Amino acid sequence: MTQDELSGLSDKVIKLLLDSDKRKAENEKWKNDEEVEEDEKEILEEDLEMEEELQVAIAELIGILFKTHKE
């Protein structure tokens, strides 16, 4: 992988992480809203869990990139 390709991939990975953080914050806000029904809160909780899993996968990807491209 060239330096340009690695840089482009890094930018995309960081964007994924930032987008995920935004979704998590929005879901947390709605989950804590008193007017949201319980079944909707359960869906929001599931979404939060999926975002956590996504962030773990992204962190693992970042770790692999650091390990394989130490430049």
MARKE-41753 format. One record per residue (C-alpha): residue in one letter; x, y, z. Coordinates in pm, 1 decimal, padded with zeros to 6 digits, always signed. Example, Ala and Ser with C-alpha at 12.3 -4.5 7.8 and 13.67 -1.06 7.14 Angstrom:
2
a,+01230.0,-00450.0,+00780.0
s,+01367.0,-00106.0,+00714.0
END
This chain:
71
m,+00000.0,+00000.0,+00000.0
t,+00143.0,+00335.2,-00100.0
q,+00164.7,+00630.3,+00136.1
d,-00113.6,+00807.8,-00057.2
e,-00340.6,+00503.2,-00033.0
l,-00266.4,+00469.7,+00336.3
s,-00338.8,+00837.0,+00393.1
g,-00669.9,+00810.6,+00205.6
l,-00768.6,+00500.4,+00401.1
s,-00676.5,+00670.6,+00728.9
d,-00894.6,+00968.2,+00642.1
k,-01189.3,+00738.7,+00567.2
v,-01141.3,+00539.7,+00887.8
i,-01129.8,+00857.3,+01096.5
k,-01445.2,+00983.2,+00924.1
l,-01619.2,+00654.5,+01004.2
l,-01523.0,+00691.1,+01368.2
l,-01639.2,+01052.4,+01388.6
d,-01969.2,+00968.9,+01217.1
s,-02021.8,+00683.2,+01460.6
d,-01956.1,+00916.3,+01754.7
k,-02219.2,+01156.5,+01622.2
r,-02474.8,+00876.8,+01587.1
k,-02398.6,+00753.8,+01938.7
a,-02442.3,+01101.0,+02085.4
e,-02773.0,+01146.4,+01904.2
n,-02900.4,+00805.3,+02018.0
e,-02795.4,+00876.6,+02376.9
k,-02983.8,+01205.0,+02366.5
w,-03301.6,+01036.3,+02242.0
k,-03263.9,+00738.9,+02477.0
n,-03264.1,+00972.7,+02775.7
d,-03563.6,+01171.9,+02651.0
e,-03864.3,+01124.5,+02878.1
e,-04107.9,+01137.1,+02585.5
v,-03954.4,+00840.2,+02401.5
e,-04149.0,+00516.7,+02447.4
e,-03984.7,+00208.7,+02599.4
d,-03985.5,+00005.7,+02277.5
e,-03811.7,+00293.4,+02099.6
k,-03556.8,+00313.7,+02382.3
e,-03481.2,-00055.7,+02333.8
i,-03417.9,+00004.5,+01964.1
l,-03191.1,+00298.1,+02050.2
e,-03003.4,+00076.1,+02297.1
e,-02951.3,-00185.5,+02024.6
d,-02825.0,+00086.5,+01792.3
l,-02582.4,+00203.5,+02061.6
e,-02450.9,-00151.4,+02100.6
m,-02397.2,-00178.6,+01724.2
e,-02210.1,+00153.3,+01724.8
e,-01988.6,+00021.8,+02006.4
e,-01913.6,-00290.2,+01803.3
l,-01835.8,-00076.1,+01499.8
q,-01598.6,+00140.1,+01702.8
v,-01418.5,-00168.6,+01834.6
a,-01377.7,-00294.8,+01477.4
i,-01245.9,+00044.7,+01368.8
a,-01000.1,+00047.3,+01659.3
e,-00879.4,-00299.0,+01559.1
l,-00834.8,-00179.9,+01200.3
i,-00633.0,+00118.9,+01318.6
g,-00416.9,-00113.0,+01527.9
i,-00352.7,-00339.1,+01230.2
l,-00262.1,-00040.2,+01013.6
f,-00012.4,+00082.2,+01273.3
k,+00133.9,-00264.2,+01305.7
t,+00173.1,-00324.6,+00931.1
h,+00264.0,+00028.6,+00821.6
k,+00507.2,+00165.6,+01076.5
e,+00636.2,+00437.0,+00845.5
END
